[in-house]
Amino acid sequence: MDKTKTKRIRQPLFEKPKVERTLEIVTIPELCKGTSCKICLTFCKNEVLALSTDELNRHGNYFVKVVAEEKCDECLDCYRHCPEFAIFLRKKRPTKSRKVIEKPHEKK
């Protein structure tokens, strides 16, 4: 059997096409009830969120952190179900590339 590479005509069902994410997840630790709530963790099917294990907010609760943003499919379930509005999604901010401006040579 010849083991040359062949072009795929169709994509297999189990492979998802890579889509550029347009939103980023933002959490507000001070509003999050974390350990006493966990509603967003329950509704997140892709395990994007997790409780912090080393930090507490001012109320003494472990709060929700974004662990794997690349797994997010932007379903907005975490945002819709958070009773404290401690999590939301916003448009990703473009990274600004800074131009280096060279100083003209000084004439003496």
VOPAGU-2260 file (C-alpha; in pm, 1 decimal, decimal comma):
REM VOPAGU-2260
SITE   aa  ch    i         X         Y         Z
SITE  MET   A    0       0,0       0,0       0,0
SITE  ASP   A    1     136,6     339,4    -100,4
SITE  LYS   A    2     180,2     572,8     198,5
SITE  THR   A    3     188,6     900,2      10,7
SITE  LYS   A    4       4,1    1194,4     153,9
SITE  THR   A    5    -331,9    1262,8      -1,5
SITE  LYS   A    6    -544,4    1572,4      17,9
SITE  ARG   A    7    -858,4    1548,5     222,2
SITE  ILE   A    8   -1169,9    1626,1      31,1
SITE  ARG   A    9   -1393,0    1648,7     338,9
SITE  GLN   A   10   -1328,1    1731,5     700,1
SITE  PRO   A   11   -1394,6    1446,7     943,6
SITE  LEU   A   12   -1688,0    1498,5    1176,6
SITE  PHE   A   13   -1478,7    1495,2    1493,1
SITE  GLU   A   14   -1239,8    1773,9    1388,6
SITE  LYS   A   15   -1359,0    2126,8    1455,7
SITE  PRO   A   16   -1240,9    2399,9    1222,3
SITE  LYS   A   17   -1029,2    2660,2    1396,5
SITE  VAL   A   18   -1227,8    2976,1    1450,4
SITE  GLU   A   19   -1069,2    3296,9    1566,1
SITE  ARG   A   20   -1221,0    3396,5    1896,9
SITE  THR   A   21   -1367,3    3745,5    1904,2
SITE  LEU   A   22   -1447,8    3766,0    2275,7
SITE  GLU   A   23   -1240,7    3741,4    2590,4
SITE  ILE   A   24   -1365,2    3631,7    2932,0
SITE  VAL   A   25   -1335,7    3882,0    3215,4
SITE  THR   A   26   -1400,1    3797,6    3579,9
SITE  ILE   A   27   -1436,8    4039,7    3869,0
SITE  PRO   A   28   -1300,7    3861,0    4177,0
SITE  GLU   A   29   -1451,4    4106,8    4426,2
SITE  LEU   A   30   -1805,9    4035,8    4306,3
SITE  CYS   A   31   -1766,7    3657,8    4280,2
SITE  LYS   A   32   -1916,5    3438,6    4554,8
SITE  GLY   A   33   -1707,2    3149,9    4426,6
SITE  THR   A   34   -1714,5    2868,2    4679,5
SITE  SER   A   35   -2073,7    2932,8    4785,5
SITE  CYS   A   36   -2211,9    2968,8    4431,6
SITE  LYS   A   37   -2027,1    2781,6    4151,2
SITE  ILE   A   38   -2314,1    2836,9    3904,3
SITE  CYS   A   39   -2083,3    2941,5    3620,1
SITE  LEU   A   40   -1866,6    2632,4    3678,8
SITE  THR   A   41   -2175,3    2414,0    3652,2
SITE  PHE   A   42   -2286,9    2564,3    3322,0
SITE  CYS   A   43   -1943,7    2580,2    3154,6
SITE  LYS   A   44   -1932,0    2261,3    2949,4
SITE  ASN   A   45   -1574,6    2313,1    2825,8
SITE  GLU   A   46   -1409,4    2357,0    3167,4
SITE  VAL   A   47   -1282,0    2702,9    3083,5
SITE  LEU   A   48   -1331,4    2827,4    3440,6
SITE  ALA   A   49   -1199,2    2700,0    3773,8
SITE  LEU   A   50   -1192,7    2814,6    4134,8
SITE  SER   A   51    -875,9    2982,2    4254,0
SITE  THR   A   52    -696,1    2767,7    4506,9
SITE  ASP   A   53    -443,7    3018,7    4635,1
SITE  GLU   A   54    -623,6    3354,6    4648,0
SITE  LEU   A   55    -927,3    3485,3    4834,7
SITE  ASN   A   56   -1134,3    3792,9    4756,0
SITE  ARG   A   57   -1223,9    4054,6    5016,3
SITE  HIS   A   58   -1525,3    3849,3    5129,9
SITE  GLY   A   59   -1303,0    3551,6    5208,8
SITE  ASN   A   60   -1422,6    3337,2    4916,7
SITE  TYR   A   61   -1223,0    3157,4    4654,4
SITE  PHE   A   62   -1323,3    3313,4    4325,2
SITE  VAL   A   63   -1357,6    3194,1    3965,8
SITE  LYS   A   64   -1060,5    3227,6    3731,5
SITE  VAL   A   65   -1022,8    3171,5    3359,4
SITE  VAL   A   66    -806,6    2862,4    3315,7
SITE  ALA   A   67    -831,5    2770,1    2947,6
SITE  GLU   A   68    -968,5    3055,3    2738,6
SITE  GLU   A   69    -879,5    2876,6    2415,6
SITE  LYS   A   70   -1145,0    2611,0    2494,1
SITE  CYS   A   71   -1422,4    2871,0    2517,9
SITE  ASP   A   72   -1687,1    2842,9    2246,0
SITE  GLU   A   73   -1849,0    3176,5    2340,9
SITE  CYS   A   74   -2183,1    3023,7    2438,4
SITE  LEU   A   75   -2233,8    3294,1    2709,0
SITE  ASP   A   76   -2380,4    3045,9    2961,1
SITE  CYS   A   77   -2145,1    3164,9    3235,8
SITE  TYR   A   78   -2245,2    3525,2    3174,3
SITE  ARG   A   79   -2618,1    3454,0    3162,0
SITE  HIS   A   80   -2630,2    3252,5    3484,0
SITE  CYS   A   81   -2397,7    3450,8    3713,6
SITE  PRO   A   82   -2624,4    3607,0    3979,8
SITE  GLU   A   83   -2359,6    3861,2    4084,0
SITE  PHE   A   84   -2258,6    3975,9    3731,4
SITE  ALA   A   85   -1900,5    3884,8    3819,8
SITE  ILE   A   86   -1823,0    3739,4    3479,2
SITE  PHE   A   87   -1872,9    3881,4    3132,9
SITE  LEU   A   88   -1736,4    3860,5    2783,2
SITE  ARG   A   89   -1607,9    4155,3    2585,0
SITE  LYS   A   90   -1452,8    4209,2    2245,7
SITE  LYS   A   91   -1086,3    4129,5    2238,4
SITE  ARG   A   92    -870,4    4435,6    2233,4
SITE  PRO   A   93    -622,5    4443,9    1949,7
SITE  THR   A   94    -262,6    4430,9    2056,3
SITE  LYS   A   95     -95,0    4754,3    1967,4
SITE  SER   A   96     236,6    4726,1    1794,6
SITE  ARG   A   97     459,3    5015,1    1881,8
SITE  LYS   A   98     665,3    5172,5    1612,5
SITE  VAL   A   99    1018,3    5258,3    1700,8
SITE  ILE   A  100    1093,8    5610,3    1590,6
SITE  GLU   A  101    1454,9    5666,8    1530,0
SITE  LYS   A  102    1592,4    6006,6    1619,2
SITE  PRO   A  103    1755,6    6189,8    1332,6
SITE  HIS   A  104    2124,7    6233,7    1373,9
SITE  GLU   A  105    2206,5    6548,3    1557,5
SITE  LYS   A  106    2422,3    6791,8    1365,6
SITE  LYS   A  107    2685,1    6979,6    1560,4
